[in-house]
Amino acid sequence: MKKNIGDFLFKYRNALGPSLFLAALYLGRPAYPFGSAAWNILFDVAGVLCAMLGQLLRIVTIGYDYIERGGKNRQVYASKLVQGGVFAHSRNPLYVGNILMAVGFALIFHSSAFYLGVLPLVLFAYSCIVTAEEAFLGRKFGTEYERYCRQVNRWWPRLQGWRDTMGNMRFNWRRVLVKEYNTVFVLVLSLAVLKLWSEYVILGQESQPSSGVLAVGFATWLASYVFVRSLKKTGVVQA
């Protein structure tokens, strides 16, 4: 049952996250933690740090080794069992990064919709997807995958032995730029939208920056995104 749900969610996972995010924005009612502006600042800082930690984990993972994230024909697939880099410390570091980002969003928006709706659904979805992936990998790689599972945590990265693991590997910044730029830009935009929208709901229009500041900020984000995307699309930067 859980595997079947995972197979279904894997197929639509790229749409699932944004849909949950937008639904929480629409349905959620943000408020200051404990009714305090000071606590709100602390939650904002913790949320940004948590989300950035998730992004950093994804960058380090992709920089040292890369996994076929998209599957094949929208189904779970892997041509090889990736065990290098961060995958030597966690079997699902990219999903851990995504979960950290979701926790960061919840801390910034601080609404019951995020805490009681989005976060449980995100955890359930990734639990099901990982179950489906593990079933596939177990069938395809057999004893090699069983040995890998015994040695490496499913979720939280093992902290010991990082220097030995990364010592003989080369960090590939080009691969990070090509494969991860979209997530980085979406993260930056999401953090800004969460903060601006929550302040608007709590404090009203007076809390918002001027239209000129918003326009300049969005134009800068968009121009940067288009520039980096063009580097990939024109082949100037290749993984």
N, C-alpha and C positions, 0 to 999 in steps of 0.2 A: 504493500500500500504506500509506504513512505517513499519507496524507490519510484513508483509510478508517478507520484506527485512531483518528485524531484525531476524526473524526465520531462514532465509537462512544464515545470517552472524554468528548467534550463532553456527550453525553447523560447520562452518569453521573458527571460530575466532582464534583457536590456530595456524593456518597456516597463517592467515591474517596479524598479527603483524610482524612476521619475514619476510614475503614476502615484505611488505611495507618498512621495514628497509633496506633490501638488495637492493631493487629497488632504494631507495633514495641514498644509497651509490654509486650505479653504475651510476645513472643518474645525481646525484647532483654535483655541482661544488662549493666546500667550498671556503670561502674567509674570510680575517680578517674583522671584523666589522669596518666600517668607514675607512678601510685601515690601521688600527692601531694595532700593536702587543699588546700594553697596553690594549686596549679595548678587544682584543681577550682573554686576561687572565681574565678580568672581566666577560666576557660571559662564559668562561669555568667554573669559580668558581660558577657563578649563575646556570649554567646548571647542574653541579654536585650536588649542594645543592637542586635544584628542583627535580632531579631524586631521590636523597636520601630521600627527604621528602615524595615522592610518595611511595618508598619502606617502609619507617617507618610507613606510614599510613596503608599499607597492613599488616605489621607485627603486629601492635597494634590491627588491626581488627581481624586477625586470632587468635591472642593470647587470646583475651577475648571472642570470640564467633566464630562459624564457619558456613559457609553456603555451601550448595551443589553447588559448582561452575560449575561442569562439566555437569550438567543436567542429563538426562537419555536417553539413546539411541540417544545421540547427539541432543536432543531436550530440550527446556526449561522445568525444573521440579523443584519442591520443595515439600518435604514431610511435612515441617512445616514452619511457618512464623517466621523467625528469627528477633527478635526485641531487643536483648540484646547487651551490649558492644557498639561498635562504630555504630552499626546499630540503636541504639537509637538516633543517632545524624545525620546520613546520610543514605539514603536508598541504596546508591551504593558506599560505600567507597572504595571497591577494584577497581572499574572502575575509580574513581577519582584518586587513586594511579597510575593506568596505564597511565592516561592522563598526570599527572605530570611528569612521566618518559618520555613520548613522548616529552613534552615541554623541558625537560632537554636535551634530545638528540638533539633537534633542535637548542638550544642555543649553544651547543658545536660544532656541525657540521657547523652551520651558512651557509646554502645554501637555495636558493629559492625552491629547490625540497622539503626540509623539511617544510619550512614555508608555502608554497602555495600548496603543494601536500599532504604530510604525515599528518600534523596536521589537516587540514580540513577533510580528509578522516577518521582519527581516531575519531574525534568528531562526524561526521555523523554516523559512524558505531556503536559507543556506544549509540548514541541517538536512533537509530533503534532497537538495541538489548534491551535497557531498555524499549522501547515501547512494544516489544514482551513479555518481562518478566512481565511488569505491566498488560498486558492483561491476561496472565496466572494466575497471583496471584489474580487479581480481580475476575476471575471466580472461583478460588478454595477457597479463603478465605473470599470473600464477604465483609460484613460490617466490619469485623475485619481489613481487609486490607485497606478499605476506611478510617477508623479511624486512622490507622498507617500513611497513606499518609497525612492526615490533620495535624498530630503532628510532622512529621519528614521531613526535606528537602530532595528533590530528589538527589541533588548533593553535594554541599559544606557542610561539617559537621557543625552543630550548635555548637558554642564554649561554651555556657553556660551549666552548670550542669554536667561537666565531672566527678567531684569528687563524686557527688551523684550516678552517673551511675556506675562507676567502683568500688565504695567503697565495695560492697558486692560480687564482682566477683574476680575470681582467674585467673591470667595470666598463660597460658599454654605454656611454652617454648618448650615442647616436640612436641606439635601440630604445632608450628611455624617451628620447625626443619624439621618435616616430610612433612608438606604441602607446605612450602614456600622455601625450600632450592634451588630448581631449579631456581626460579625467581631471587633469590639473586645472584647466580653464573652467570646467564645469564646477569644480570644487570652489574655486575663488568666487564665481558668480553666485553659487548657492549660499555661501557664507554671507555675502553682501545682501542678498535678497532676504534671507532669514532675519538678519539684524534689522534691516530697514522696515520690513513688514511687521515684525514684532513691536518695534518702537511706535510704528504708526497706529497699530491696534490699541496699544496701551496708552500712548500719550497724545495721539492725534497728529494732524498735519504739521503742527508747530515743531515737532521733533525731527522733521525731515530736512535734509540738505536742500539747498536751492536747486531749481530745475537746471541751472547752468552747471552746477557741480555734478549733478547726476548725469547730465549729458556728456560732460567731459570724461567722467569715470567710465561710462559705458562705451564711449567711442574709443578710449584707450584700450579697454578690454577687447573690444571687437577687432580693432586694428592689429593688436598683438596676436589674437587668435588666427586671423586671416594670414598674417605674415608667417607664423609657424606652420600653419596648414599648407601654405604654398611651398615651404621648404620640403615638405614631405611629398606633395603631389607632383612637384617638378623634378624630384629625384636629387635635389641639391644635397639633402641629408637622407642617407639610407641606413637601415638597421644593420 
